[in-house]
Amino acid sequence: MTIETILNRKGRRVETIGLTITIKLAADRMQYHGIAALIVMDNGRLVGILSEGDIVHAISRYGDAALGITVSHIVDRS
């Protein structure tokens, strides 16, 4: 499967999220759009990517409380 095939099937729209959104809302957005990652933006600037794996790691580290923390707590902005 080529990238072109994937983009033709999934679409070319990129979903973004802000740093102040909770992990729960981010996960809900991923599920709604059928995607595995969101581009993280801050004041119109790309600052990172939030993936399903990031959410799993946050839950492992913080337990149920992970769903209430914000994206800014788990996205590496370096």
PyMOL Python script that loads the backbone (N, CA, C, O; Angstrom):
from pymol import cmd

cmd.read_pdbstr("""\
ATOM      1  N   MET A   1       0.849  -1.172   0.000  1.00  0.00           N
ATOM      2  CA  MET A   1       0.000   0.000   0.000  1.00  0.00           C
ATOM      3  C   MET A   1       0.897   1.238   0.000  1.00  0.00           C
ATOM      4  O   MET A   1       1.874   1.306   0.746  1.00  0.00           O
ATOM      5  N   THR A   2       0.561   2.200  -0.831  1.00  0.00           N
ATOM      6  CA  THR A   2       1.353   3.422  -0.929  1.00  0.00           C
ATOM      7  C   THR A   2       0.737   4.527  -0.072  1.00  0.00           C
ATOM      8  O   THR A   2      -0.421   4.436   0.337  1.00  0.00           O
ATOM      9  N   ILE A   3       1.517   5.561   0.190  1.00  0.00           N
ATOM     10  CA  ILE A   3       1.004   6.718   0.924  1.00  0.00           C
ATOM     11  C   ILE A   3      -0.146   7.344   0.155  1.00  0.00           C
ATOM     12  O   ILE A   3      -1.131   7.783   0.749  1.00  0.00           O
ATOM     13  N   GLU A   4      -0.024   7.385  -1.147  1.00  0.00           N
ATOM     14  CA  GLU A   4      -1.099   7.953  -1.972  1.00  0.00           C
ATOM     15  C   GLU A   4      -2.397   7.185  -1.773  1.00  0.00           C
ATOM     16  O   GLU A   4      -3.462   7.793  -1.671  1.00  0.00           O
ATOM     17  N   THR A   5      -2.324   5.863  -1.715  1.00  0.00           N
ATOM     18  CA  THR A   5      -3.511   5.039  -1.492  1.00  0.00           C
ATOM     19  C   THR A   5      -4.142   5.349  -0.139  1.00  0.00           C
ATOM     20  O   THR A   5      -5.360   5.481  -0.024  1.00  0.00           O
ATOM     21  N   ILE A   6      -3.299   5.461   0.874  1.00  0.00           N
ATOM     22  CA  ILE A   6      -3.802   5.765   2.222  1.00  0.00           C
ATOM     23  C   ILE A   6      -4.482   7.125   2.242  1.00  0.00           C
ATOM     24  O   ILE A   6      -5.581   7.261   2.780  1.00  0.00           O
ATOM     25  N   LEU A   7      -3.834   8.143   1.656  1.00  0.00           N
ATOM     26  CA  LEU A   7      -4.416   9.482   1.645  1.00  0.00           C
ATOM     27  C   LEU A   7      -5.710   9.526   0.849  1.00  0.00           C
ATOM     28  O   LEU A   7      -6.640  10.238   1.227  1.00  0.00           O
ATOM     29  N   ASN A   8      -5.786   8.787  -0.231  1.00  0.00           N
ATOM     30  CA  ASN A   8      -7.012   8.754  -1.028  1.00  0.00           C
ATOM     31  C   ASN A   8      -8.152   8.116  -0.246  1.00  0.00           C
ATOM     32  O   ASN A   8      -9.307   8.517  -0.391  1.00  0.00           O
ATOM     33  N   ARG A   9      -7.834   7.125   0.583  1.00  0.00           N
ATOM     34  CA  ARG A   9      -8.866   6.457   1.370  1.00  0.00           C
ATOM     35  C   ARG A   9      -9.243   7.266   2.609  1.00  0.00           C
ATOM     36  O   ARG A   9     -10.426   7.432   2.904  1.00  0.00           O
ATOM     37  N   LYS A  10      -8.245   7.769   3.334  1.00  0.00           N
ATOM     38  CA  LYS A  10      -8.474   8.473   4.589  1.00  0.00           C
ATOM     39  C   LYS A  10      -8.815   9.947   4.382  1.00  0.00           C
ATOM     40  O   LYS A  10      -9.473  10.556   5.225  1.00  0.00           O
ATOM     41  N   GLY A  11      -8.377  10.511   3.284  1.00  0.00           N
ATOM     42  CA  GLY A  11      -8.561  11.938   3.066  1.00  0.00           C
ATOM     43  C   GLY A  11      -7.299  12.700   3.406  1.00  0.00           C
ATOM     44  O   GLY A  11      -6.398  12.174   4.059  1.00  0.00           O
ATOM     45  N   ARG A  12      -7.243  13.913   2.968  1.00  0.00           N
ATOM     46  CA  ARG A  12      -6.046  14.718   3.167  1.00  0.00           C
ATOM     47  C   ARG A  12      -6.180  15.691   4.334  1.00  0.00           C
ATOM     48  O   ARG A  12      -5.247  16.434   4.635  1.00  0.00           O
ATOM     49  N   ARG A  13      -7.318  15.688   4.978  1.00  0.00           N
ATOM     50  CA  ARG A  13      -7.546  16.584   6.120  1.00  0.00           C
ATOM     51  C   ARG A  13      -6.705  16.133   7.309  1.00  0.00           C
ATOM     52  O   ARG A  13      -6.626  14.945   7.621  1.00  0.00           O
ATOM     53  N   VAL A  14      -6.088  17.095   7.954  1.00  0.00           N
ATOM     54  CA  VAL A  14      -5.274  16.839   9.140  1.00  0.00           C
ATOM     55  C   VAL A  14      -6.012  17.410  10.340  1.00  0.00           C
ATOM     56  O   VAL A  14      -6.403  18.577  10.330  1.00  0.00           O
ATOM     57  N   GLU A  15      -6.203  16.612  11.356  1.00  0.00           N
ATOM     58  CA  GLU A  15      -6.883  17.055  12.564  1.00  0.00           C
ATOM     59  C   GLU A  15      -5.858  17.600  13.551  1.00  0.00           C
ATOM     60  O   GLU A  15      -4.796  17.012  13.752  1.00  0.00           O
ATOM     61  N   THR A  16      -6.194  18.729  14.160  1.00  0.00           N
ATOM     62  CA  THR A  16      -5.306  19.353  15.124  1.00  0.00           C
ATOM     63  C   THR A  16      -5.989  19.463  16.481  1.00  0.00           C
ATOM     64  O   THR A  16      -7.206  19.323  16.600  1.00  0.00           O
ATOM     65  N   ILE A  17      -5.179  19.717  17.495  1.00  0.00           N
ATOM     66  CA  ILE A  17      -5.678  19.870  18.856  1.00  0.00           C
ATOM     67  C   ILE A  17      -4.771  20.858  19.576  1.00  0.00           C
ATOM     68  O   ILE A  17      -3.598  21.005  19.231  1.00  0.00           O
ATOM     69  N   GLY A  18      -5.324  21.532  20.576  1.00  0.00           N
ATOM     70  CA  GLY A  18      -4.545  22.483  21.365  1.00  0.00           C
ATOM     71  C   GLY A  18      -3.947  21.851  22.608  1.00  0.00           C
ATOM     72  O   GLY A  18      -4.332  20.752  23.008  1.00  0.00           O
ATOM     73  N   LEU A  19      -3.018  22.545  23.204  1.00  0.00           N
ATOM     74  CA  LEU A  19      -2.319  22.054  24.387  1.00  0.00           C
ATOM     75  C   LEU A  19      -3.204  21.965  25.626  1.00  0.00           C
ATOM     76  O   LEU A  19      -2.896  21.209  26.546  1.00  0.00           O
ATOM     77  N   THR A  20      -4.294  22.721  25.665  1.00  0.00           N
ATOM     78  CA  THR A  20      -5.128  22.763  26.868  1.00  0.00           C
ATOM     79  C   THR A  20      -6.280  21.765  26.865  1.00  0.00           C
ATOM     80  O   THR A  20      -7.068  21.724  27.810  1.00  0.00           O
ATOM     81  N   ILE A  21      -6.382  20.964  25.815  1.00  0.00           N
ATOM     82  CA  ILE A  21      -7.438  19.954  25.704  1.00  0.00           C
ATOM     83  C   ILE A  21      -7.069  18.742  26.563  1.00  0.00           C
ATOM     84  O   ILE A  21      -5.900  18.363  26.631  1.00  0.00           O
ATOM     85  N   THR A  22      -8.057  18.138  27.213  1.00  0.00           N
ATOM     86  CA  THR A  22      -7.772  16.955  28.029  1.00  0.00           C
ATOM     87  C   THR A  22      -7.477  15.746  27.148  1.00  0.00           C
ATOM     88  O   THR A  22      -7.874  15.681  25.985  1.00  0.00           O
ATOM     89  N   ILE A  23      -6.777  14.806  27.736  1.00  0.00           N
ATOM     90  CA  ILE A  23      -6.455  13.561  27.036  1.00  0.00           C
ATOM     91  C   ILE A  23      -7.738  12.824  26.665  1.00  0.00           C
ATOM     92  O   ILE A  23      -7.805  12.206  25.602  1.00  0.00           O
ATOM     93  N   LYS A  24      -8.748  12.878  27.514  1.00  0.00           N
ATOM     94  CA  LYS A  24     -10.035  12.232  27.216  1.00  0.00           C
ATOM     95  C   LYS A  24     -10.650  12.822  25.953  1.00  0.00           C
ATOM     96  O   LYS A  24     -11.093  12.081  25.076  1.00  0.00           O
ATOM     97  N   LEU A  25     -10.682  14.152  25.853  1.00  0.00           N
ATOM     98  CA  LEU A  25     -11.250  14.787  24.656  1.00  0.00           C
ATOM     99  C   LEU A  25     -10.411  14.490  23.416  1.00  0.00           C
ATOM    100  O   LEU A  25     -10.951  14.322  22.323  1.00  0.00           O
ATOM    101  N   ALA A  26      -9.103  14.427  23.584  1.00  0.00           N
ATOM    102  CA  ALA A  26      -8.235  14.084  22.456  1.00  0.00           C
ATOM    103  C   ALA A  26      -8.527  12.666  21.972  1.00  0.00           C
ATOM    104  O   ALA A  26      -8.621  12.422  20.769  1.00  0.00           O
ATOM    105  N   ALA A  27      -8.671  11.731  22.916  1.00  0.00           N
ATOM    106  CA  ALA A  27      -8.987  10.345  22.551  1.00  0.00           C
ATOM    107  C   ALA A  27     -10.345  10.261  21.872  1.00  0.00           C
ATOM    108  O   ALA A  27     -10.516   9.517  20.906  1.00  0.00           O
ATOM    109  N   ASP A  28     -11.304  11.018  22.371  1.00  0.00           N
ATOM    110  CA  ASP A  28     -12.637  11.048  21.747  1.00  0.00           C
ATOM    111  C   ASP A  28     -12.553  11.545  20.309  1.00  0.00           C
ATOM    112  O   ASP A  28     -13.210  11.005  19.419  1.00  0.00           O
ATOM    113  N   ARG A  29     -11.743  12.575  20.087  1.00  0.00           N
ATOM    114  CA  ARG A  29     -11.602  13.128  18.733  1.00  0.00           C
ATOM    115  C   ARG A  29     -10.949  12.110  17.796  1.00  0.00           C
ATOM    116  O   ARG A  29     -11.367  11.963  16.647  1.00  0.00           O
ATOM    117  N   MET A  30      -9.927  11.411  18.285  1.00  0.00           N
ATOM    118  CA  MET A  30      -9.285  10.376  17.468  1.00  0.00           C
ATOM    119  C   MET A  30     -10.290   9.303  17.086  1.00  0.00           C
ATOM    120  O   MET A  30     -10.353   8.879  15.932  1.00  0.00           O
ATOM    121  N   GLN A  31     -11.070   8.868  18.059  1.00  0.00           N
ATOM    122  CA  GLN A  31     -12.060   7.812  17.802  1.00  0.00           C
ATOM    123  C   GLN A  31     -13.100   8.293  16.802  1.00  0.00           C
ATOM    124  O   GLN A  31     -13.451   7.563  15.875  1.00  0.00           O
ATOM    125  N   TYR A  32     -13.591   9.497  16.976  1.00  0.00           N
ATOM    126  CA  TYR A  32     -14.613  10.058  16.092  1.00  0.00           C
ATOM    127  C   TYR A  32     -14.133  10.120  14.641  1.00  0.00           C
ATOM    128  O   TYR A  32     -14.884   9.798  13.720  1.00  0.00           O
ATOM    129  N   HIS A  33     -12.892  10.533  14.444  1.00  0.00           N
ATOM    130  CA  HIS A  33     -12.349  10.687  13.101  1.00  0.00           C
ATOM    131  C   HIS A  33     -11.676   9.419  12.570  1.00  0.00           C
ATOM    132  O   HIS A  33     -11.261   9.380  11.411  1.00  0.00           O
ATOM    133  N   GLY A  34     -11.566   8.389  13.401  1.00  0.00           N
ATOM    134  CA  GLY A  34     -10.945   7.135  12.960  1.00  0.00           C
ATOM    135  C   GLY A  34      -9.469   7.296  12.661  1.00  0.00           C
ATOM    136  O   GLY A  34      -8.957   6.742  11.688  1.00  0.00           O
ATOM    137  N   ILE A  35      -8.781   8.066  13.514  1.00  0.00           N
ATOM    138  CA  ILE A  35      -7.367   8.324  13.303  1.00  0.00           C
ATOM    139  C   ILE A  35      -6.565   7.924  14.546  1.00  0.00           C
ATOM    140  O   ILE A  35      -7.137   7.687  15.609  1.00  0.00           O
ATOM    141  N   ALA A  36      -5.251   7.852  14.406  1.00  0.00           N
ATOM    142  CA  ALA A  36      -4.402   7.397  15.500  1.00  0.00           C
ATOM    143  C   ALA A  36      -3.481   8.481  16.042  1.00  0.00           C
ATOM    144  O   ALA A  36      -2.670   8.216  16.930  1.00  0.00           O
ATOM    145  N   ALA A  37      -3.596   9.701  15.520  1.00  0.00           N
ATOM    146  CA  ALA A  37      -2.738  10.785  16.002  1.00  0.00           C
ATOM    147  C   ALA A  37      -3.369  12.133  15.661  1.00  0.00           C
ATOM    148  O   ALA A  37      -4.154  12.258  14.721  1.00  0.00           O
ATOM    149  N   LEU A  38      -3.002  13.127  16.451  1.00  0.00           N
ATOM    150  CA  LEU A  38      -3.442  14.497  16.237  1.00  0.00           C
ATOM    151  C   LEU A  38      -2.221  15.405  16.225  1.00  0.00           C
ATOM    152  O   LEU A  38      -1.273  15.193  16.981  1.00  0.00           O
ATOM    153  N   ILE A  39      -2.250  16.410  15.369  1.00  0.00           N
ATOM    154  CA  ILE A  39      -1.203  17.416  15.352  1.00  0.00           C
ATOM    155  C   ILE A  39      -1.516  18.409  16.471  1.00  0.00           C
ATOM    156  O   ILE A  39      -2.641  18.899  16.572  1.00  0.00           O
ATOM    157  N   VAL A  40      -0.527  18.703  17.307  1.00  0.00           N
ATOM    158  CA  VAL A  40      -0.720  19.604  18.438  1.00  0.00           C
ATOM    159  C   VAL A  40      -0.225  20.992  18.040  1.00  0.00           C
ATOM    160  O   VAL A  40       0.911  21.169  17.602  1.00  0.00           O
ATOM    161  N   MET A  41      -1.122  21.978  18.209  1.00  0.00           N
ATOM    162  CA  MET A  41      -0.833  23.351  17.824  1.00  0.00           C
ATOM    163  C   MET A  41      -0.883  24.262  19.045  1.00  0.00           C
ATOM    164  O   MET A  41      -1.629  24.012  19.992  1.00  0.00           O
ATOM    165  N   ASP A  42      -0.079  25.321  19.008  1.00  0.00           N
ATOM    166  CA  ASP A  42      -0.104  26.354  20.044  1.00  0.00           C
ATOM    167  C   ASP A  42       0.033  27.697  19.355  1.00  0.00           C
ATOM    168  O   ASP A  42       1.079  28.005  18.783  1.00  0.00           O
ATOM    169  N   ASN A  43      -1.018  28.494  19.407  1.00  0.00           N
ATOM    170  CA  ASN A  43      -1.024  29.811  18.754  1.00  0.00           C
ATOM    171  C   ASN A  43      -0.634  29.732  17.284  1.00  0.00           C
ATOM    172  O   ASN A  43       0.157  30.542  16.800  1.00  0.00           O
ATOM    173  N   GLY A  44      -1.191  28.752  16.576  1.00  0.00           N
ATOM    174  CA  GLY A  44      -0.937  28.609  15.148  1.00  0.00           C
ATOM    175  C   GLY A  44       0.384  27.965  14.786  1.00  0.00           C
ATOM    176  O   GLY A  44       0.740  27.897  13.609  1.00  0.00           O
ATOM    177  N   ARG A  45       1.110  27.495  15.774  1.00  0.00           N
ATOM    178  CA  ARG A  45       2.423  26.889  15.543  1.00  0.00           C
ATOM    179  C   ARG A  45       2.380  25.412  15.913  1.00  0.00           C
ATOM    180  O   ARG A  45       1.873  25.048  16.975  1.00  0.00           O
ATOM    181  N   LEU A  46       2.908  24.567  15.044  1.00  0.00           N
ATOM    182  CA  LEU A  46       2.978  23.135  15.319  1.00  0.00           C
ATOM    183  C   LEU A  46       3.982  22.905  16.445  1.00  0.00           C
ATOM    184  O   LEU A  46       5.130  23.342  16.369  1.00  0.00           O
ATOM    185  N   VAL A  47       3.529  22.207  17.498  1.00  0.00           N
ATOM    186  CA  VAL A  47       4.425  21.966  18.632  1.00  0.00           C
ATOM    187  C   VAL A  47       4.638  20.489  18.915  1.00  0.00           C
ATOM    188  O   VAL A  47       5.482  20.137  19.739  1.00  0.00           O
ATOM    189  N   GLY A  48       3.886  19.616  18.246  1.00  0.00           N
ATOM    190  CA  GLY A  48       4.078  18.188  18.471  1.00  0.00           C
ATOM    191  C   GLY A  48       2.985  17.348  17.858  1.00  0.00           C
ATOM    192  O   GLY A  48       2.102  17.843  17.157  1.00  0.00           O
ATOM    193  N   ILE A  49       3.067  16.060  18.142  1.00  0.00           N
ATOM    194  CA  ILE A  49       2.075  15.097  17.681  1.00  0.00           C
ATOM    195  C   ILE A  49       1.647  14.270  18.883  1.00  0.00           C
ATOM    196  O   ILE A  49       2.488  13.789  19.642  1.00  0.00           O
ATOM    197  N   LEU A  50       0.355  14.105  19.055  1.00  0.00           N
ATOM    198  CA  LEU A  50      -0.195  13.252  20.107  1.00  0.00           C
ATOM    199  C   LEU A  50      -0.693  11.973  19.446  1.00  0.00           C
ATOM    200  O   LEU A  50      -1.565  12.017  18.578  1.00  0.00           O
ATOM    201  N   SER A  51      -0.142  10.841  19.855  1.00  0.00           N
ATOM    202  CA  SER A  51      -0.520   9.561  19.251  1.00  0.00           C
ATOM    203  C   SER A  51      -1.274   8.697  20.257  1.00  0.00           C
ATOM    204  O   SER A  51      -1.293   8.977  21.455  1.00  0.00           O
ATOM    205  N   GLU A  52      -1.893   7.644  19.738  1.00  0.00           N
ATOM    206  CA  GLU A  52      -2.548   6.679  20.619  1.00  0.00           C
ATOM    207  C   GLU A  52      -1.541   6.114  21.616  1.00  0.00           C
ATOM    208  O   GLU A  52      -1.869   5.899  22.783  1.00  0.00           O
ATOM    209  N   GLY A  53      -0.325   5.876  21.155  1.00  0.00           N
ATOM    210  CA  GLY A  53       0.721   5.359  22.035  1.00  0.00           C
ATOM    211  C   GLY A  53       1.023   6.308  23.184  1.00  0.00           C
ATOM    212  O   GLY A  53       1.255   5.872  24.312  1.00  0.00           O
ATOM    213  N   ASP A  54       1.020   7.612  22.896  1.00  0.00           N
ATOM    214  CA  ASP A  54       1.242   8.602  23.958  1.00  0.00           C
ATOM    215  C   ASP A  54       0.161   8.494  25.030  1.00  0.00           C
ATOM    216  O   ASP A  54       0.439   8.602  26.224  1.00  0.00           O
ATOM    217  N   ILE A  55      -1.067   8.280  24.585  1.00  0.00           N
ATOM    218  CA  ILE A  55      -2.187   8.162  25.526  1.00  0.00           C
ATOM    219  C   ILE A  55      -2.049   6.894  26.363  1.00  0.00           C
ATOM    220  O   ILE A  55      -2.283   6.923  27.571  1.00  0.00           O
ATOM    221  N   VAL A  56      -1.678   5.798  25.744  1.00  0.00           N
ATOM    222  CA  VAL A  56      -1.474   4.538  26.471  1.00  0.00           C
ATOM    223  C   VAL A  56      -0.378   4.702  27.520  1.00  0.00           C
ATOM    224  O   VAL A  56      -0.533   4.253  28.656  1.00  0.00           O
ATOM    225  N   HIS A  57       0.724   5.339  27.147  1.00  0.00           N
ATOM    226  CA  HIS A  57       1.822   5.555  28.092  1.00  0.00           C
ATOM    227  C   HIS A  57       1.380   6.450  29.254  1.00  0.00           C
ATOM    228  O   HIS A  57       1.769   6.219  30.399  1.00  0.00           O
ATOM    229  N   ALA A  58       0.569   7.471  28.961  1.00  0.00           N
ATOM    230  CA  ALA A  58       0.082   8.356  30.018  1.00  0.00           C
ATOM    231  C   ALA A  58      -0.816   7.596  30.995  1.00  0.00           C
ATOM    232  O   ALA A  58      -0.725   7.796  32.207  1.00  0.00           O
ATOM    233  N   ILE A  59      -1.671   6.737  30.478  1.00  0.00           N
ATOM    234  CA  ILE A  59      -2.543   5.940  31.352  1.00  0.00           C
ATOM    235  C   ILE A  59      -1.714   4.992  32.199  1.00  0.00           C
ATOM    236  O   ILE A  59      -2.009   4.801  33.379  1.00  0.00           O
ATOM    237  N   SER A  60      -0.688   4.399  31.620  1.00  0.00           N
ATOM    238  CA  SER A  60       0.191   3.515  32.374  1.00  0.00           C
ATOM    239  C   SER A  60       0.898   4.276  33.492  1.00  0.00           C
ATOM    240  O   SER A  60       1.065   3.759  34.597  1.00  0.00           O
ATOM    241  N   ARG A  61       1.305   5.488  33.202  1.00  0.00           N
ATOM    242  CA  ARG A  61       2.057   6.288  34.180  1.00  0.00           C
ATOM    243  C   ARG A  61       1.170   6.930  35.235  1.00  0.00           C
ATOM    244  O   ARG A  61       1.509   6.916  36.419  1.00  0.00           O
ATOM    245  N   TYR A  62       0.015   7.503  34.813  1.00  0.00           N
ATOM    246  CA  TYR A  62      -0.826   8.284  35.717  1.00  0.00           C
ATOM    247  C   TYR A  62      -2.125   7.587  36.131  1.00  0.00           C
ATOM    248  O   TYR A  62      -2.866   8.106  36.965  1.00  0.00           O
ATOM    249  N   GLY A  63      -2.399   6.434  35.563  1.00  0.00           N
ATOM    250  CA  GLY A  63      -3.643   5.733  35.875  1.00  0.00           C
ATOM    251  C   GLY A  63      -4.844   6.462  35.297  1.00  0.00           C
ATOM    252  O   GLY A  63      -4.735   7.168  34.294  1.00  0.00           O
ATOM    253  N   ASP A  64      -5.994   6.282  35.943  1.00  0.00           N
ATOM    254  CA  ASP A  64      -7.230   6.904  35.459  1.00  0.00           C
ATOM    255  C   ASP A  64      -7.134   8.425  35.385  1.00  0.00           C
ATOM    256  O   ASP A  64      -7.818   9.051  34.574  1.00  0.00           O
ATOM    257  N   ALA A  65      -6.301   9.015  36.214  1.00  0.00           N
ATOM    258  CA  ALA A  65      -6.153  10.470  36.228  1.00  0.00           C
ATOM    259  C   ALA A  65      -5.622  11.001  34.903  1.00  0.00           C
ATOM    260  O   ALA A  65      -5.796  12.183  34.605  1.00  0.00           O
ATOM    261  N   ALA A  66      -4.983  10.163  34.106  1.00  0.00           N
ATOM    262  CA  ALA A  66      -4.424  10.593  32.818  1.00  0.00           C
ATOM    263  C   ALA A  66      -5.487  11.194  31.912  1.00  0.00           C
ATOM    264  O   ALA A  66      -5.196  12.110  31.142  1.00  0.00           O
ATOM    265  N   LEU A  67      -6.695  10.700  31.992  1.00  0.00           N
ATOM    266  CA  LEU A  67      -7.744  11.194  31.102  1.00  0.00           C
ATOM    267  C   LEU A  67      -8.123  12.637  31.398  1.00  0.00           C
ATOM    268  O   LEU A  67      -8.680  13.321  30.540  1.00  0.00           O
ATOM    269  N   GLY A  68      -7.828  13.104  32.602  1.00  0.00           N
ATOM    270  CA  GLY A  68      -8.161  14.468  32.979  1.00  0.00           C
ATOM    271  C   GLY A  68      -7.034  15.466  32.802  1.00  0.00           C
ATOM    272  O   GLY A  68      -7.256  16.671  32.923  1.00  0.00           O
ATOM    273  N   ILE A  69      -5.828  14.991  32.518  1.00  0.00           N
ATOM    274  CA  ILE A  69      -4.731  15.937  32.322  1.00  0.00           C
ATOM    275  C   ILE A  69      -4.761  16.485  30.897  1.00  0.00           C
ATOM    276  O   ILE A  69      -5.424  15.932  30.020  1.00  0.00           O
ATOM    277  N   THR A  70      -4.046  17.559  30.685  1.00  0.00           N
ATOM    278  CA  THR A  70      -4.067  18.189  29.367  1.00  0.00           C
ATOM    279  C   THR A  70      -2.957  17.651  28.472  1.00  0.00           C
ATOM    280  O   THR A  70      -1.974  17.068  28.930  1.00  0.00           O
ATOM    281  N   VAL A  71      -3.152  17.867  27.209  1.00  0.00           N
ATOM    282  CA  VAL A  71      -2.192  17.437  26.193  1.00  0.00           C
ATOM    283  C   VAL A  71      -0.801  17.984  26.508  1.00  0.00           C
ATOM    284  O   VAL A  71       0.200  17.307  26.271  1.00  0.00           O
ATOM    285  N   SER A  72      -0.734  19.195  27.037  1.00  0.00           N
ATOM    286  CA  SER A  72       0.565  19.820  27.325  1.00  0.00           C
ATOM    287  C   SER A  72       1.410  19.000  28.293  1.00  0.00           C
ATOM    288  O   SER A  72       2.636  19.111  28.279  1.00  0.00           O
ATOM    289  N   HIS A  73       0.783  18.183  29.130  1.00  0.00           N
ATOM    290  CA  HIS A  73       1.525  17.384  30.105  1.00  0.00           C
ATOM    291  C   HIS A  73       2.227  16.172  29.494  1.00  0.00           C
ATOM    292  O   HIS A  73       3.155  15.635  30.098  1.00  0.00           O
ATOM    293  N   ILE A  74       1.804  15.735  28.313  1.00  0.00           N
ATOM    294  CA  ILE A  74       2.398  14.512  27.773  1.00  0.00           C
ATOM    295  C   ILE A  74       3.049  14.666  26.410  1.00  0.00           C
ATOM    296  O   ILE A  74       3.741  13.755  25.954  1.00  0.00           O
ATOM    297  N   VAL A  75       2.844  15.796  25.750  1.00  0.00           N
ATOM    298  CA  VAL A  75       3.450  15.976  24.424  1.00  0.00           C
ATOM    299  C   VAL A  75       4.848  16.551  24.580  1.00  0.00           C
ATOM    300  O   VAL A  75       5.049  17.561  25.255  1.00  0.00           O
ATOM    301  N   ASP A  76       5.800  15.899  23.953  1.00  0.00           N
ATOM    302  CA  ASP A  76       7.183  16.375  23.954  1.00  0.00           C
ATOM    303  C   ASP A  76       7.284  17.526  22.972  1.00  0.00           C
ATOM    304  O   ASP A  76       7.109  17.332  21.769  1.00  0.00           O
ATOM    305  N   ARG A  77       7.565  18.719  23.468  1.00  0.00           N
ATOM    306  CA  ARG A  77       7.631  19.913  22.628  1.00  0.00           C
ATOM    307  C   ARG A  77       9.050  20.333  22.306  1.00  0.00           C
ATOM    308  O   ARG A  77       9.285  21.486  21.946  1.00  0.00           O
ATOM    309  N   SER A  78      10.004  19.416  22.430  1.00  0.00           N
ATOM    310  CA  SER A  78      11.402  19.788  22.157  1.00  0.00           C
ATOM    311  C   SER A  78      11.736  19.688  20.694  1.00  0.00           C
ATOM    312  O   SER A  78      12.868  19.966  20.299  1.00  0.00           O
TER     313      SER A  78
END
""", "prot")
cmd.dss("prot")
cmd.show_as("cartoon", "prot")
cmd.util.cbc("prot")
cmd.orient("prot")
